[in-house]
Amino acid sequence: MIFIDAAKGKYPFFLEQALRLINDRGIIVADNVLYKGYVMSDYNKHKQRTAVRSLREFIKEIKENPLLETEILEVGDGLSISKVKNK
């Protein structure tokens, strides 16, 4: 299992590294993926723009990556749970 709870602007990088390191049937959990609801809204303020853009990219990748089965829980600031399929 790999748990991602880091700089929001770096989540795509950490996902790339997690996929490189994880075993088949491993679990990748990421905290704060909905970032105060900004990620799922049309929020575009300058201060958080990079974080929101990166988290949207991260979510797109975990949802569309054929190696992952992903659920996003809308609790707190959001939690994603991705199971790695056999590579």
Stockholm file with secondary structure:
# STOCKHOLM 1.0

chainA/1-87         MIFIDAAKGKYPFFLEQALRLINDRGIIVADNVLYKGYVMSDYNKHKQRTAVRSLREFIKEIKENPLLETEILEVGDGLSISKVKNK
#=GR chainA/1-87 SS CEEECSCGGGHHHHHHHHHHHCCTTCEEEEECTTGGGTTTTTCCCGGGHHHHHHHHHHHHHHHHCTTEEEEEECSTTCEEEEEECCC
#=GC SS_cons        CEEECSCGGGHHHHHHHHHHHCCTTCEEEEECTTGGGTTTTTCCCGGGHHHHHHHHHHHHHHHHCTTEEEEEECSTTCEEEEEECCC
//
